[in-house]
Amino acid sequence: MQPKTICMLLKKLFCLSLGVILLAPLSKSNAQSEKKVSSNNVIDGHPRWIMQGNIYEVNVRQYTPEGTFKAFAKNLPRLKKMGVQTLWFMPINPIGVLDRKGTLGSYYAISNYKAINPEFGTMADWNELVKKCHEMGFKVIIDWVANHTAADHYWMTNHPDFYVRDSVTHKAISPFDWTDTRKLNYSNPQLCDTMTATLEYWLNESHLDGFRCDVADEVPQAFWTKCIAKLRKGRNIFMLAESEKPWIHDAGFDATYSWSIFSKFSDIAKGTKNALLIDTALKAAEAKFQKNALHMYFTSNHDENSWNKADYGTTPGITHAPFAVFTQTINHNVPLIYSGQEGPHLDSISFFYKDTIRFGKFARANFYSKLLALRKNNSALASNAEFIKLKSSNDNNIYSYLRTSGTQKVLVVLNLNNNTTTATIAGAINGKATELFTNKIEELADGQKFVLKPWGYKVFVY
C-alpha cells in the first residue's frame, strides 16, 4: 500500500473517532431531553393532548360513495373546522372471505394484520392520508382486533397453535356468535410476542397516535400490561379499550367505554326514568374505577348505531342535544362523535353491506363546533378538571353541574324532560357569564331561577 494511501486512511479513522467522541454526549443529551418532553406531555398517566381532546369515529366504507381513503380525505378541512381532534378509523385491514357475513363482510374479521383492505386503497394511500391528517393537526388512532381473526387468516395454516380449539373437535372456535372469526390463544407466548410486534409495526409504519382495541377485556390482562408498556417506550400514545371493566385501566389503557351512562339516556328520553338516574350511574362508576380513569362518552358509535338505533332511536329528535352536551362537558370524559352525527344521518349504517352515509346540510355541525372549541380552549372542561354537582329545586328533571379549573368555570344546566321546566339552582357562582349557544351575556347569582324549554340546555362560561 502506498504511503499516500496509508495517510488518507489514518485521516479518515481519526475523523470517525472524533465524530464518535463528539456525538456520544449529544446522544445522551437528546435522550434526556426526550425523556423530559415525554414527562411534560403526560397528565395523570395520560397523553396531555387527549385531556381536552375529542374523538371522531370514521367509518371509511360508508363515509363516501367511493368508500376509500382518498375520498374520505376530502372531508378533512370540514372536520378540522368543526373542531375534531382525534380520528379513530374503524379497522383498515383486509377482511376474510371464509364464512363471511353479508356481501362485504365484517370489518372485525381480519385476514392480515399487516395489510390494507383493498376496498379502501393501498398502503401508500393510507400513509398519505395519515401524513395529511398530522399536517393538519389531527391525531390518528386505528381500530385493533386482538381477540380474534378471520376464519381464513394465514395464521390458521402457518400457526395453528395461535388459536383456541374445541377440546372434542379440535377445531378453532368462534367467539360469541361471530361465526366469521376464530378466537386467538393468549396462553401461547409466541402469539403474544407476534401480536405486540404487529402493533409496533403500525406505530412505526404509519406513526399512529394510538389504538382503539376491540373487545379488549376478552384478551388477558397480562398480555395488555406487557404489550402496552412496550408500545409506550418513547411514545406518547393513547389507548382506548372497548370495555367497562376496571382492570383494563390497571393494564395501562387510558380510557374505557361509558355504556353504563349511555344506557340511561334512552330510558330518560323515553320518560320511563328521570335525571336522578344519571347521578346513580356516575356514583357507581366513581366507586368502581380508579380516580384517574378516563371514559369515552357518546350518544352513538358504530355498534350502537347499527344494532340499537343510536342516536336517532335512543335519543330521537330534540332529546339528543342535552345528552350530547353532557358527553362533551362531564368530567373524566373523552367525548365521541360518530360518522354522520353532524348531518345528522338519522338511520342505521349497515355493517356487512355498502350503505353510504347521507350527510345532508350538516345541521348539527355548528352545535358540535361550539362544544368542541369550548373543551379545547377552556381548562374547566379538561378531563381532570373539578366537577361539582349542583342542587336544584327540581332534581328529578334538571341536571346541573359546575366544572372549574383555576379561574376558569363552566356551568351546565340540562332539562331532561319533555316539559318546559323552571328551577332554582344552588351553588352556582355569581357574576357575568356568556351562554355558549346564544353568545348572550347574563348576570347570574346563587339561587338563580332558570326556565328551560323541553329538553333545553344552557352552558355558561365565566
N, C-alpha and C positions, 0 to 999 in steps of 0.2 A: 504494500500500500504506500502511496506517495506521501511525503511529509505534509504537503499542502492539504491532502485529503484528511490526514490524521488531525490536523489543526482545526479543520472545519467541523469534524465530528466532536472534538473536545468542546468547541464553542457551543455547539447545539446542546450537548449534555449539560453544560454549565447553565444555559438559559432555561432548560427544562427543570433543573434542580432549583434554580432561583424562583421559577414560577410556582413550584410546589410549596416552597417556603412562604412565598407571599400570599398564596391562595389559602393556605391552611387556616390562619386566624380569621380571614374574611369569611370562610365557610362556617366556622364556629359562630362568628358574629351574626351571620344570616340566620343560622338555626335558632339562636337566642331571640333574635328579632321576630322570627316566625312564631315562636312559642308565645312571646309577649302579645303579638297581634291576635293570635288564636285565643288567648285568655281574655283579651278585651272584647272579643266578639261572641262571648258566651254569657248568658244571664240565667241563673237558676239551673244551670246544666243544659240550656237550650241555645240554639243559634240566636244571636241578638236580632237578626233580620226577621225572624218569624214572630217576635213578641208583639209587634204592631203590624204584622203582615196579614195576608189572606190567601185563600186557595181558590182557584177556578178549575173545575174538573173538565177536561177536554175529551169528548167522545169523537175521535178522528173520523171513524167510519160514517157517522151520521151528521157530522158538522156541516158538510157541504155536499152538493150533488156528486162531486168527484170523489170525495172521501179520502183525500190524500194530504200528505204533509204540506205540499206546495199550495194546495188550495186553502188549507187552514191558515197558512202564514199571512194571507191577505187580511185576516181579521185582527192581526196583532195591533195595528195602530188604534183600532176601535177599543180593544180590550185594555190597552195602555191608557187611553183617555178615560175609560170607566174607572180606572184605579186598580186593576188586577195586578197582583204582585207575583204569586207563585202559580205556575201552570202545572197541573197534575194530568199527565197523559195516561189514559187507560192503556192496557197492555199493547205494546208496539211490535211484539214478536209474532212469528208465523203461527197459524192455527192448525191443529191436527185435522186429518181427514177421516180416520177410522172412528166410527161411532159418532160422527159429527152431528150436532144438533142444528136443525134448520139448514138453509142453503149456504150460509156463510160461516156458521159455527160460532162458538163462544170465544170471546177474547181471552178467557181464562183457561183454555185448553191449549197450552203452548207446546209446540213440537220442536223448538230450537231456541234456547235461551240467548244465543249469541248472534241471532239473525233478526232481520226486519221483515215484518209482514209485507209481502209484495203488493198487497191490496193498497197499502199506504204509500209505497215508494221504495227507494233504495236507502242503503246506509248513508250514502253521500247526501241524499235528500234530508234524512233525519239530522245528521250532524250540521248541515247548513241551517236547518230550522232552529236547532238549539243555539248555534252561534248567533243567529239573528235575534233570538229571544234574549240572550245575555247582553248583546249590544244595546238592546232597548231597555235594559234594566230589569227584565223578568228573572225569576228563579224558575228552575225546571226540575220536576221530580217525575219519575215514571212508576207505573204500577208493577209490582213484583209478585209473582205467584210461586211461592216457595213450597207450598203444601203438596202440590200435585203437578203432573204434566199431562199432556195429551196422551191418548191411548197409543199413539204411534210415534212418540218421541224416540229419537235414535238411542236413548239410554235403555229402552226396553230390550234392545238387541245387544248393545255394547256393554251395558252394565245392568243386567237383570237383578243383581243384588241391591240395586238402588231403590227397589220397590217393596212395599208391604204386600205380603202374599197370603192368600187364604190357606189355612192350615190343612184343609182337606184337598182342595183342587190345585193348590199351589199356584193359582193364577193371581196376577196383580189385582188388587181390589180397587174399586171406585169409592171415593169418599161420598157420604150422603147419597143423593140421587143424581150425582153428576156422572152419568154413565159414559160421558165422553172423556173422562180423565182417569188417571191412576195415581194412587197415593204413594208418596215418597217415604223411604225408611231412614229416619234420622238416627237410628242406632248404628248405622254404618258410618264410620269415621271418614271414609273416602268420599261419601256423598256430602258430608258436612264441609269438607275442605273444597270440594268441587263447586258447591253452591256459593260459598264465600268468595272463591276466586272469580266466579261468574258475575257476582255483584260488583266486585272490584273492576272487572273488565269494563263495565258500563261507566263507572266513575272515571276511568282513565280514557276510554274511547270517546265519550261524549261530554265529559266534565260536568256531570249532573250535580244537582244540589241536594239530592236525597231520594228517598223511595217511599211509596205507599205500599204497604205489604198486605196482600190479600189473606184473609182468614189466618191472621198471624198467630192466634193462640192455638191453632191446630199443629203448629211447629213447636218443638220442645224449647223451654226457656233456656236450657244450657246452650243450645245452638245459637240462639239470638244473642245471648250475653257475650259469647266469644266472638261471634261474627260482627256485631255492631262495634265492639271495641276495636276490632281490626280495621273496619271501614272508616272509623273516626280518626285514625292516626294521620295527623297532618291535614285533616279535612273538617270543615265546619258544616256538616250535613244535617239535614232534618229528616227524622224517621217517624212516619205516621203508620200506626197499626190499625187494621180493621179488627178491632177487638174492644171489649169493655171490661177486660179482666185486669185487676190491679198489678199482677206480677209482670205484665207487659212493660210497665214503667221501670220496674226493677231490672229488667233485661236490657234497658238502655233506650227504649223508644221515647220520643218526645211527647207524642200525642196519641190518644185513643179516640174512638167514636163516642158520641153522646146520645146513643139510642134511647137511654132511659129518660132523657129530657124530650127528645124528638117525639117519642111515642105519646107523650102527654098533649102535644099540640093538637092532634086530631080530636081527642076527647073534649078538649076545651072548645075547639072550633065548632064541634057538633052541639055544644051546650050540655053535654052529659056530665061534665066536670067543670070546676071553676079555677080561678087563678091560684088558689091555695095549693093546687096540685104541683105547681112549679116549685114552690118552697119545699114541699115534701121531697121532690126528686133531687133538688140541689143539695139539701141537707144529707140525704142518703149518699150522694156522690162524694160530698165533703168528708164524710166519715169513712168512706171506702178507699179513697185514693190518697197517695202521698201528697203533701202540701204543694209541691211544685209541678204536679202533673198537669199537662195541657190536654184539652179536649177539643175535637173538631165539632163545631156546632153547625147544623144545617137544617134547611126546610125541604131539601131534596138531594138525591145523589143518584147514580146510575141504577142501583138496586131498588131504592125506594120509588124511583120514577117508573121503572119497567114493570115492577111486580105489585106495587102498592099505591099507585096513582098519586105520588107526590110530585109537585105540591098542589096540582090542580084539583085533586080529590081530597087530600088530607087537610089542607088549609085553603079551601076554594075562595075565589073572589076577593073581597076586601078583608077576609080573615087572614090572608097571607102576610100582609105588611107588618103588623105588630110583632109577629113571631120572627120575621126576618130582622127587624130592628133588635130584638132580643139576642139573636145569634151573633149579631155584629157588635154588641155592646156589653155582654155579660163578661164576668171575669174568667180567668183560666181558659180563655177561648182562642181558637183559631177558626175564623168563620169561612164557610164554604159556599160557593155558588156553582151550580151545575150547568152544563151546556144548555142554553136555550131559556134559562130562567129569566134572563134580561129581556126576552122577547115580549111577553112570555110565550113559550111553547106549551100550550095547555092540553097536552096529550102525553101518552106513554111513548117512549122511544124503544123500538124493538131491539131485542138482544141478538137474535140469530139471523136477521134479515136486513136488507137495506131499507132504511126508514129515515129519510133526510129531515132534519130539524127545520121547522118553519119559524124564522125569527121575527117576522112582522116588522113593526115600527120601533122596536126596542123601547117599549113603553115603560119598562122598569129601570132602564139604564141610568137615568138621572137620579132616581131613588137610591140605587146601589152606589152610584158615584159619590153622592154626599156622605154616605156611611163609610165607604172605604177611605175616602180622603180624611174624614174626621179621625178614624182609627190610626191612620198613618201619621197624622200631624199632631195628635193630642195624646200626650203620655198618660192621661187619665184613662184611656181605653187600652193601654198595654195589657197584655195577658196577666201580668203580675201586679197591676195597679190595685189599689184598695177598692173593695166592694162593700157598700153599706145598704142593706135592705131597709127601706123606709116604710113606716107605718102610715096607713091611710084610714079614712073613715069608712072605706068600702073595700076591704082587702079581698072579699070574695070575687071582685071584678077588676079592681085596679091593682096593677103590679108596678111598683116604682122602686127605684134604687139610685144610689149616688156612686159614681166612680171618681176617685181622686188620686192625684199624684203631685205632691208638692203644692204649688199654687193652682194647678190646672184641675178643673172639676167639670163633670158632665152629669146632668140629671136626666133620667129616663123615666117617662110616665106612659104606661100602656093600659089601654082599656080592652080587656079580654072578654068582652061580651057583646051581644047584639043590640044593646040599647044605649042611647045617649046617657052618660053617667057623670054625676057630679060627686066630687070627693075632695076633702081637705087632706093635705099631706104634712105630716110632722117630721122634723129632722132635716128638711131641705134647707140649704144655705140661703142667706139673704143676699140681695144685690141684683145688679143688672145682668141679664143673661140673654144670649141670642138663640132663638129657636132655629134649629138646623134646617128644617124644610121650608120655613116661610122667610127665613132671614130677618125676622122681626125681633127687635129688642124689647124685652119685657122686664119690669121691676118685680122681683119675686121676694116673698117673705116666708118665714116659718109659719106653718099652718095655712099655706096658700090654698085657695079653692081653685080646682081645675074642673073644667067642663069638657069632656071628650065625646066625640061622636062615636057611634058604634064601630068597634074595632079601631078606634083612633089611637094616635101615638104622638108624643112630643119628646123631643130631645133638646135640652137646653145646655148651652155651652157657656161657662162662666170664664 
